[in-house]
Amino acid sequence: MKLKKAELPLSGARHNRQSANQTAPFLAAICAICLLLPNILNAQPQKSIDSIKAILARNPKADSNKANRLLVICNYFQESGKPDSSNYYGKLALAAATDAKYTHGIAKIYTSLGHTASDISEFDTAIAAYSRALNYFRMEGNMFGVASSNLNIGSVYEQERDFPQAIGYLLNSLSSAGQLHDSLLTSILLYNLGGLYIMTKDYDKGKAYLQQALKINVKMKRQSGIANTLAGLGALYINKGEYDSALVYLMKAYMNDSIRNDIYNLNSVANDIGIIYANKKDYSKALYYYHKALDIANATGDRISIADLNGNVGMCYFRMENYPKAEKYVQQALIIIHEIKNLEGEKSWNKLLSEIYVKTGKWKEAYEAYKNYSVAKDSMQSTENTKKMVSAEMKFEYDKKRAIEDANEQKKNAIAEAEKRKQKIITWSVAGGLLLLLIFSAFILRSLRITKQQKKIIELKNAETEFQKTKLEEKQKEILDSITYAQRIQHALLASDRLLGSYLKEYFILYKPKDIVSGDFYWAACRNNRFYLAVCDSTGHGVPGAFMSLLNISFLYEAITEKNITEPNEVFNHARKRLIENISQDGSQDGMDGILLSLPVQLSAGKGNKIQADDAGKVLLSYSAAYNAPVVVRNGTVTELNTDKMPVGASPRENDPFGLHTVEVQKGDMLYAFSDGFSDQFGGMQGKKFKYKQVLQKLTELSGLPVEKQKLELEKSFEDWKGNMEQVDDLLVVGIRIT
């Protein structure tokens, strides 16, 4: 499983900021006030803040002291998780520092404003603030500030998953740290670079950087750095699929962070341990560690971690086949992902959501989620990212060598270059004029030649395009002819009007495939004085749906005609068994939803066949239903009959038998059976679905009309609702009046 943001955060600039400042001796001399005040605040934070506010009230003059005091308050609120208050005092501090022309203070204040923006995932604002701090540190020649600012900017780009930019800024920071001989900052940068290379699956570089960082931290006896690096090595082994090795490193990091109560690192380590147990299929332990990490992420407001952890919990429930909970957590992840516009999250969690919908038979939702996954995937240019990272590393090595050479050559050549420049200007002006004339002449000749060549190319392209168009039209005609012929085959297997009219005196069939052929079908047979009518919706539509409908019809025919199975529920049980045996061996869940009606008939050679009713005009209808339910309308009152909430095909309930239902209908009743094509159609003024309740209402309104009139009115209602929108599914409605 790929790393998430919480597993290897670029936390060096964020969480190790204070210790880094305190171990830089040259910085301590420059900003002693800024370093001492946070230590005072650690003892009595609120009391110290009140004291600083009192001092500010007595001394309102805008100078460096006022700027530093306001910055302390800004930092206090930032560390307390109050971004609005932090921003307010940060801007006051910035105004004071600007008025006092306090360059170093301005750089520090922009850094704090960047921390606040980063904490609440306002990444553009954070980068802008850190970049301004970087410029001011450069102006005053503060190399430690330059290194820290580059690290901070790289941290934000890492959170945005822009790894090439992140690596570029961290390599720049590493160059500055090398010149300072600062072990702490170097270890932090090596750790973060290791994490970035793990994210890009360059495990050799990732391991090399992490081992360098671990060596430095052990030498310094810096426990937080040791824990971070152990966690990084654990994440590396997760990505390599070596889970036992990963667990050894991560449990050591977990114990270290727990002892020090380091909640930020506990968050990432708990998430990584959850990933390991999930991959080892120990889902109870995985969920335990995921929820511990999620509690921490919610407490700290880390939105990317909250999103990814919700997604990880959803993945866990998906593997446990608890699809409702899986959908709930993945949807929560995507809400945050949409808000922060994270392409990696869009790709990962939309793909998982699509798989959840496939498992639950929500095909349209699965298609939409898969479409969102494809859009995010196409937007991520992994190949281009790799090139940028390689280029950044080469640039770092090249710049380091050139910096020394340029410094020596610059002084030597400065005087000589000034004299040469004058002579060059005169020489190149004359030469340039002649060269421009030659270039212009060559350009004109070349343009004429290219124009002739382009004309020939265009003529050839036009001829080729026309040829390809003709071939395409021929191929389209062949395909269309094949599908049209398949339509004839499918219609031959549907119940004919002659067969239906032999037993049903008043009926209608509204049948509108989305494409030429359909996944919906109606089929009938008569056996043992029972008339059977199936109204079914196969998986898919178009050509795939048509293939499924032919297969489903063959299994229904086999059950009733060849196996002499009489009860509708047993017919469905047989068809489901045959579907699983023939097409579900690879895990697919293709099949059908539908209704199989069974009516008693009285066969007569002379007067024709008819539905058999008792003396009171009542008919005992038996049926079985998979998801779709038959409907009876009597005297303007609609009754939705019972159904089994499972398909005829592979499903979590494939071992449960279908139920046999019986109901008395009487003369004058309208019996309806239909697929979901009508209710799922988008249209109307607001482009919404027609919905199932509206279908029932429409059938109730039309039930008193002659059956042919009902068909015409239903079709008109469907077309009026659809308007100019595309038909989304096959449409099938069958209506029978009991006579």
N, C-alpha and C positions, 0 to 999 in steps of 0.2 A: 504493500500500500504506500502511496506517495506521502511525503511529509506534509503536514499542515503547518500553518503559521505558528501555532502554539507549541509545536514540537521542537523547533530550533529558532527561537525568536532572536532577532538582532537586538539583544537586550543590553549590550555593552554600554552604549551611549546613554541608555535610559536608566538602567538599574544600578550601574556601577559608577555613576557620574560623580557622586560625592567622594568616594574613596580614590578615584582617579585624580581629582583635584588636590586632595590632601597629600598625595605622594609625589606631586610635581613641585620640587623645591623652588624653581624659578617662578612658577605661577603664584606660590604662596607669598612671595615678596611683593608681587604686583597687586594682589587682591586679598589681603589679609582680612579685611573687614568682612568680605563676602564669605570667607571660609569659617570664621569664628562664629558669626551669627547663627548659622544652622545648628552648630553644636549647642549653643545656648537654648535654641528653640526646642531641641530634642528633650531637654529637661522639663521645661514648663512652657509648652507651645503657646497656649492662649494668653497666658500672663505676659510672655515676651511680646506677642503681637500688640496687646493693649499698650504696653510700654512704648513700643515704636510709634504707634499712632499718636500717643501723647507727645512724644518728641516732635513729630511732624507738625502737630497743631501749634507748638510753641515756635517752631522754626520753619515757616512756609517757603523760605527762599529756595529757588530752583538751583541746586548745586549737586556735586557728585555724592555728597552724604545723603541728601534727600533721595536721589535716584537709587542708591544702594539700599536704603531703608525700605523704600517701596518695593524693590526687587525681592527683599526678604519676605515681605507679606505675600507678594505674588507667588513665590516658591512654596510658602506654607500652604496656601489654598490649592496649589497645583498638586502637592503631595497628599493633601487631604481629600482629593477627588472632587473639588468644587471649581470646575473650569470657568464658569461665568465670573466668579469673584477673582480668580487668578488672572483672567484676561483684563478685567477692570483695572486692577492694581498694576499689571504689566504695562498697560498703555499710559497710566499716570507716570510710572517710572521712566518710560521711554521719552515722554514729553520733557521731564526734568533733565534727563541725561542729554537730550538734544539741545535744550536751552543752554546747558552748561558746557556743550561741546566735549562731552565726556565719552570719547570713542570706545574705550574698553568697556565702560558701562553699557553703552548701546549694544555692543556685541553680546554681552551676557544676557541682556534683557530680551533680545531677539531669540536667543537660545531657549530661554524659559518659555516664551510665547510659542516657540516651535514644539516644546515638550507638551504644553497644554493642548495644542491642536492635534498632535499625534495621539494623545490619550483618548480623544473622542473621535478618532478616525477621520478628521478633516485633513486629508493628506496634502492637498494642494496648498492649503494655508500653512501647514507645517513645513513643507519644502521651501515656500517663499520666505518664511521667517528664518529657517536655518541658512538659506543662501545669503540673506542679508548679514547674518552673523558672520558667515564665512568671509564676506567682503571686508567687514570691519576688522576682523582678526588679521587679514592679509595686510590691510592698511597700516596696522601698528606692528607688523612683523612678528605676531604671536604664533609660533609654529604649533604649540600645543592646542591653541584655539582652532587653528586651521585643521589639524588632525581630527579633533573632536567634532567639528562641524561637518567634515566629510563623512565621518562615521554616522552622525545623526541623519544626514540626508540619505545615505545608503540604507539605514534602518527603515526609513519611510518607504523607499522604493521596494525593499524586501516585503513589507506589509502589503504593498500593491501588486506583488508577484512580478515586478519588472526586474528580473534577476540581472540582466546585462548592465542596467544603470546602477543597481546596488553594488555589483562587483567592481565596476569602474570607480565609484566613490570610495569603496573600502580599500582598493589598491592604492589610490591617492593618499588615503589616510595612513596606510601602512608605510608608505614612502616617508611621510612626515615623522611618524613614530620612530622609524629607523634612524633618522637624523637626530632625534632627541635622546635616543638610547633609553626610552621609557618602557620598562619591562611590562608593567601593568597594562598600558594601552596596547602594546604589541600583542599580549596574550588575548585581550578582548577581540582585537581585529582578526587574529589567526582563528579564533573560535568561530567568529561570524562568517569568515570566508569558508571555513570547513562546512558550516551549515548550508551556505549557498550552493557549494559544489555538490553536496548531497542532494539538494533539491533538483539539481540539473542532472542527477544520476552519474556524475563524474566521481565515482566512489574513491578512486585512488588518490585524487587531489584532495578530496574531502577528508580522508583519513590522515593524509600527511599533515594538513593544516591543523587538525584536531590534536594529533600527537605532539606537534610542536607547542600548541597552547597548553596541553596537559603538563608537559615537561617544565614550562616556565612557572605554572601555577603551583606545582609540587615544590619547586625550588623556593618560591615565595611563601609557601605554607598558606596559600589563600584558598580557604575552604569553599567559598561560593564559586570561584573559578574552577576548582576541581570538580564540584558537583555539575556545573554547566557542561564541562568537557566530557565527563562520563556520560551524561545524558545525550550529548551529541554523538558519541561513539555508539551508544545504544540505538539511536535513530538510524545511524548508518547501517547497522546490522539488520534492522527491521526492513529497510529498503532492499537489502541483499537477500532477504528471506531466511536469514540465520537467526531464528527467534530465541533459541536457548542462549546464544552468546549475547544477544541484545538484552535479554532479561537480567543477566548477571550485571551488566553495566548500569542498567536503569534502576534496579533495586538498590544498588550502592548510592546512586544519585538521590533516590527517593528518601532513603534514611538520612542522608546528609542534609537535604532540604527540610525534612520534617524536624530534625533537631534544631535547625536555625530558623524554623518557621518562615521560610522563603516562599511565600504563596505564589509569586509569579512563576518561579521555576517548578514548584509543585504542580501547578496547572499543566505545564508542558510534559513533565515526566509522567504524571498520572494518565494523560492522554496516550502517550507512547506505550505504557504498560497495557492500557486497554486495547490498543491496536494489536499487540502481541497475543493477548488472550483471545481476541476475536479471530485472529488467523489460526490459532490453535484450537478453535471451535469450543473454547471454554467461555460461553457467552455470559454466564452469571458473573464471573470475575471481570470480564470485559466491561459489562454495564456498570459494575461497582466503581471501577476506576474512571470510566467516562463521566459518570455523574459527579464524582469528586472533583474532576477537572472542570465540569460545567458549573458547579457551585462557585468555584473560585473565579471563573471567567465572568459570571454574572455579577459577582461582588466587585470585580475590578473594572467592569464595563468594556472588556476587550471584545469588540463586536465580531472581528474575524474569527477569534477562538470560539465564541458562542455559536457562530454559524457552523464552523467545521465540526465542533463537538456534537451539535444537534444532528448533523449529517452522519457522523460516526455512529451515534446511538441508533439512528434510522437504519443504517447498514446492518447493525447487529440484529435488530428486530426483523429485518428482511431475511437474513440468513436463518433466523429462528422460525420463519414463515408466519410471523405475526404481522400481517400486512397492514392492518389499520394503524397500529402504533408506528410502523415504519413510515407510512405516508405522513402521519402527523409530524414526526420529528424532521423529516426531510423538507416538508413544506415550511416549517419554522426556520430551517436553515436558509431556504431560498428567499424568504422575505427579507432577511438581512443582506444576503448576497445581492439581490436586486438593488437595494438601497445604496450599497457601497460599490456597485458596478464591478464585481470581482469575476473576471472571465474564467479563472480556474475553477472557482466554486460553481459558476453557472454550468460549466461543462460536466463536472463530477456529479453534482447532485441532481441535475436534470436527467442525466443518463440513468442514475439509480431510480429516480421517480418514474421514468418510463418503464423500467423493469418491474417496479411494483404494480403499475397499472396493467401491464401484460399479465402478471400473475393473478390479478383480480378481475380480469376480463374487461377492463375499461379501455377499449381499443382506441377510442377517439382521444381520450386524455393521454394515453400512452404515445399516440402519434404526435400530439402537441408538445409533450415533454421531450420526445426524441428530436423534434424539429428545433427546439431551443438548445438542446445539447449540440446539435450539428452546427448551429450558428456560432456558438461560443468556441467550438473546436476549430472552425475555419478561421476565427479571428486570432487565434494564438499561433504565432509564427515561430514554432520551436527551432526550425533550422536557422532562421535569421538570428534568433536569440543566441544560439551557440556560436555563430560567427562573430557576433558582437562581443561575447565574453572572451573568446580567443584573442580578438583584436585588442581588447582592453588590457589583457595580461601582457601581450607583446609590447604594447605601448608603455606599460609600466617599466619593463626591463630596459627598453630602449631609452626612455626618458632619464632613467637613473644613470646610465652611462654617459649620455650626452650632457647632463647637467654639469658634470665635472669638467668635461672637455670645453664646453661653452664658456664656463667661468674663466678658464685660463686664456682662451683665444680672444675673448671679448675685449679685455684690457689691451692686449697687444695690437689688435687690428683697428681699434677705434680711431686713432689719429690718421693712419694711412688710408683708411676707408673714406674719411671725409674729403681728402684730396682727390682720390680716384672717382668719387661720386660726381664731381663737377665735370671731369673729362668724359665720363661715361654718358652724362646727360647730353652733351654736345654730339658725341659720336653716335649714340643710339637714336637721337632725334633725326639725323640725316639718314642713317641706315633704316630707321623705322619707316620714314616716309617712302623710301624706295621699296621697302618690303611690302608695305601696304598696297602700293601700286601693283606690284607683281601678284600679290594675293588676290586683289580685286579682279585682275585680268584672268587669273586662273579660276577664280570662283565663277566668273561668267561662262567660261568654256565648260567647266565642269557641270554647271547648272543645265546648259544646253544638252550635254550628253546624258545627264541623269533624266532629264525630261523625256528624251526619246526612249530611254530604257524603261522608264516608268509607264509610258504609254503602252509599250509592248507587254509589260507585266500585267497591266490592267486588262488589256484585251484577253490575255491568256486566263487571267483569274475569272473574268466574266464568262468565258467559255466553260471553264471548269465548274463554276458555280451553277450554270444552267444545266450541265450534265449531272451534277450531284443532286440538283433539285428534281430532275426527271427520275433519277434512281430512287430518291426518297419517296416521291409520289407513288412510284410503282410498288415499293416496299410497303408503304402505308395501305395501298389498295389490297395487297396480298393479305396483310394482317386483318384488315377490315372484313375481307371476304371470308377469312378463316373464322373470325368471331361470329359473323353472321350465320355461317354454316353451323357453328356450335350452338347458336340460338335455336336453330331448327331442331337440333338434336334434343336440347333441353325442353323445348315446347312439346316434343313428342312424348316425353316422360311425365309431363304435368298431367293433372286430371283433365280429361277432355270434357267439353260441354255436353257431348252425347252421354258420357258416363254419369256426369253430375245430374243432368236432366232426367235420367232414368229413375232417380230416387228422390231428388229434391225438386219440388214444384215451383217454389219461389226462392231464388237466391241471386246473389251478385258476387263478382270477384273484381276488385280494383287492384290491378297488378302493374306497377310501373318500376322496372329496373332502373337503377342509377346509371348503369352503362347498358350495353346491348344485351349482355347476359347477366344473370342475377344469382345472388346467394339465397334469396327468399324463394320458397317454392310451396305449391299446394299439390297434394297427391291423394288419390282415393282408390279404394278397393272394396269389393264385396266378398264376404266369406262367412259361411255358416250362419246365414240369415242376419248378418250384422253388416252395416255400411260404415266403413272407416274413412275419415277425412283428416289428413294431416296438414296443418298450416305452420310452417317452420321458417326459421331464420338461421341460415348456416353462417359459420365464421367467414368474415370478409364479404366483398362484393366484387363485381366484375368477373374476370376469368377465374381467379382463385376461388371466389365464392361459388361460381358455377360448378367447378370441379367438386367442391365440397357438397353441393346440393345433389349432384348425380350420385356421389358415394352414399349420402344419407338416404336417398330414395331407394338405392339398391338394398341397403340393410333393412329398411322398413318392409320392402317387398319380400325379402328373404324371411323375415320373422312371421309375416301374416300368411303369405302364400306357400312358402316351402316348409317352414317349421310348424305351420298351423297353430301359431300362438294367437289366442283370442282376446286376452285382456290388454287394454292399451298400456297399462303400466309395465307389463311384462314385455311388450313390444319395445318400449323405450329402454328397458333394462338390457334386452338383447342387442339393440342398436348401439348402446353405449359400450357394451363389452366388445363388439366387433370393431368399433372406432378405436378403442384403446389398443386392441391387438394389432391393428393395421397401421395406424398413423401416429400413435403417441409414444412409441418406444424411445424416441429421442427427447422426450420431455415436453413436446408441444401439447397444447390444450385445445386443438381444433375440434369442432363438433357442431352442435346446433342448439338453439332455444326453440321451443315450439309447443304445439298443442296437438294431441291426437284424439279426435272425437269418435265415439262408437254409438251408432243408433240402430235400434232393432228395425228390420224391414220385413215387409210381407211381399214375397215373390209371387208374381202372377203372370202367366204366359199370355193371357188374353187382354186383361185390362191394364197391364203395366205394373211395375213395382211401385211401392209406396212405403213411407215411414209408418211403422206399426204403432198405433195408439190404443189405449184402453177405452172402455165405454164412456168415460168422463172426458175423453179427448186429451189425456195426458200421455206423455212419452217419457220413458226412463232413459235419460242420457248418461252414459258412462264415458269417462275421459281420463287422460293423464296430461299433466302440464309441466313443462320445464321452463321456469322463469316467467314466460308469457302466460297470461291468464285469460280464459274465455269469459265473455260478458253476455248476460241476458238482460234484455229490456222488456218489461211487461207493463203495459198501461202507463207509459211515461216514467217508470221507475227503473233505474239501472242497478244491476246486481253483479259485482265482480266476483267470480268464482275462485275457489282456492287453487293454489299452485305450489310446486316445489321449487325452492330457491337454489336450484343447481342445474347445470346444463346437461345435455346428452353428449357426454364426452369426458375426457380426463379433467378432474377437479379435486380439491381437498375432500369432497363428499362423494367420490366416485364409488365407494363401497356401500352407500346408503341406497336402498331400493326406492324406486319411484312409487308414489301413492296412487291407488285407484280411487277415483272420486265418482260419485253418482249423484244426479240431481234430476228432479221432475220438471219438465217443461211442458207447456200446454199450447193448444192452438192459438195462434195470434202472436205468440212470443217471437221476438227477434233474437237470434243467437249470433254473436259476432266473435271472430277470431282474427288476430292481426299481429304484425311484427311491430318493431319500434321505429320504423321508417317515418311514420307520420309525426309521432311525438318528438322525435329528435331533429326535425327539420327547422333550420333557422329562417327567419323571415319577419314579416310584420313591420311596423314603423320603426322599431328599435333593434331589429336584427336578432331577436331572441328565439329560443326554442318554442315550438308549439305547445309542448308538454302533454303528459299523459291525461291529466284531468280535463284539459280542453278537448282531447279526443273523445273521452267518455261523454262530455257535455254535448258535443256535436252529434254523436251516435244517438243519444237520447232524443235530441231535437228532431232527427230525421227518421226515427224508428217507425213512425206512423205512415210514412209515405210508401208508395210502391217501390219494390226493390230496385228497379232500373233507375227510378228517380233518385233514390238514395245514392246510388253509385255516381250519378252525374253531379249531384250536389257535393258529395265528398271530394270528388276530383277537382271540382271548381274551388272548394275551400282550400285544398292543398295548393293549387296553382296560385290562387290569390295571395295566400300567406307567403309562399316562396318568392313570388315576384321575380326580380332579376337575379336573385341569389342562386348559387349552385345547389342542386339536389345532393344532400349529404349521404343518403343511404337508399337501399332498395325499399320500395313501398309495396305492402301487401295487406289488403283488408278483405275478409270473406264474411258475407252476411247471409243468414239463412232464416226464412220465416217458417215456423212450425205450422204445418197445415194438416 
